[in-house]
Amino acid sequence: MCEFWLALLEPTGLTFSYSNRYEATPAHLQAREDLRSWRSSSQPKEIYSYAKEKLNAAGISVYSAMYNLTDWETDGEIDYAFEAAKTLGTNILRANCTVKSIKRGAPFADKHNVLLAAHSELAPFDTQINGMVFSNNLIDALKYSPNMRITLDTGHFTAYGGDALAFVREHHDKIVNLHLKDV
């Protein structure tokens, strides 16, 4: 089984640069629009179907899909991520996200009947210091939908003062992924 990052199959050259100091240069805005156009085309479904076929032939199934759920995603792009996850054969979409974007993604989890797992990291595109790496924000995210879950990244969580072991003991039933790091 694997966790599959959707961006790995997105067209080369359309990858959008994420940074804490996002600059809306004409090149960045054009890359953003090109990626949106590609995501709304019929190509992603064909490509993700092909990837699933190849992985399955190698004896690998996709446990969860990963997507960068930013504050500037369109509804169509959020739908795209859930559809891509289902096409890959999983009902778990793990998201690098912000407090704002995970709340916005929750209704899509219900619409698609897919689990949406907030990743406990301070995403590179999150401009807020009080991001999803903190336990209070992860626990709050669980309230947005019965389909909300957590991907606990022990390294990020510990680096920001969290007690990963205590969090697992208390919330193990809501954790769908663990990213283990020696911190």
N, C-alpha and C positions, 0 to 999 in steps of 0.2 A: 504494500500500500504506500501511497505517497501523498504529499500535499503538493498541489500543482498551482504555480503562479500563472495566472491568466496572461500576464504581459509577455511571457515567454513565447507566445504564439502570435502576438500582435506584430504588425509589419515593422521591420527594421527601418529606422529613419523617422518613424512616427512616435517613437518613445518620447514622452514628455518629461522634462527635467523637473524634479521636485526638490525644493529647498526651503529652508526657513525664511530665506530672503527672496521670495518669489518676485521676479520682475516681469511685468507684462510687456516684454519687447515684442515687436511685430513677428519675429521668428517664433517665439514661444506661443503667441496667440495663434499663428498659422498651424503650428504643430498640434496644438490643442484641437483646432477645428478639423484638421485632417484625421486625427485619431477618432474624434466623434463621428465623422462621416463613415470611417471604416467600421466602427462598432455597430452602426445602424444598418450596415449592408448585410447581404446574405452570406458573405464570406466567413464570418466567425463561426457560424453553425457548422459549415462544411469542414473547416479546419479543426474545430474541437471534436467533431465526430471522427475525423481521421486520426487524431491524436489518441482518442479513447480506444479505437480499433487497434492501433499499434501497441499501446500500452497493454491492453488486454491480451494481445497475441504473445507478449513477452511475460505474461503472468503477473502483471502489475495492475492494480485497480487504484482509482483516485479516491482517497479517503476524504479529502477536502480541497476546495479551490481557494486561492488567495487573490484578493483584489485590493487595490489602494482606493478606499472610499474617501475621497477628498470633499471639501466643502463646495467645490465648484463643479461636481458631477451633475449632469442633467438627469432627469427622470429616465430618459431613454438609456443612458449609460448604466444606471443602476439596474434597470431591467436586464440589460445586456449581461451584466455580471452574474445575475441569478440564472439566466438562461444558459450561459456558458457552463456554469457549475452543473446544472442538470444534464446538459449535453455530455459532459465528461463522466456522468454517472454517479454524482455525489449529491447529497442533500445538505451539505455543509459548505457555507461560504465564509471564509475567515477574512476579516478585514483589518488592514492597517487603517486607522480612522481617527477622527477627532470626536470630541464630545458632541458637537453639533451634527456631524455626518452620520454617526451611528444611530442617533435618534431619528434622523431622516430616513435611514435605511430600514428601520424596523417594520414599517407598513409593507415594504416590498418582500420582507421575509414571510409575512403572513400571506400576501398575495400569491407567492410562489410555493408556499409550504416548504420552505428551506430554512434550516437553522443558520442564523447570522451570528458569528462569533467575533466579538471585539477583541483585538489583539492588545495585550498589555504592554504597549511600548509608546514612547513619545515619538509619533510618526514624524518623519523629516519634513512633511508639509504642514504640520500643526504649529501654528504661530503662538498658541497659548501655552504657558508654562504648566498649567494645571490640566494636563491631558489624560489620555486613557491609560497611562502607566500607573495611575493611582487607584487603589482599591475602591474608594468611594465612587469613582466614576464607572468602574467596571460593575459594581453592584447596582448602581443607578440604571445602567444600560439594561440589566435584566428585567427591569420593570416596564420597558417599552413594549414588550411583546412576549407571548409564551414561547416564541421561536428564538428568543435571544439566548446566546451562550457566550462563553469566554474561551479565548486562547490565552493561556497563561504562559508568558515568557519569563521564566524564572530569573534570567540574567537582568533583563530590563527592570522587572518588578523589584528585585533585590537592590539593584543599583540606585533606585529612587526611594529606598527606605522600607520597602514592603517585606513582610515575612512570608515567603512563598510556601513554606511547609504549613504554616497556620492557615493560609488562604486555601490551600488544597484540602486540608482537613475540614474546613468549614463550608466550602463551596464545591466540593468534588462532583456533585451531581449536575452542576452547571458548566463544568469545564469539558470541552470536546477535544482540545488539543493542548499538549504541553510542549513548549520549546525549552529544552534543558541546556543550561549553561553553567559553567563553574565560575561563580562570582563570590 
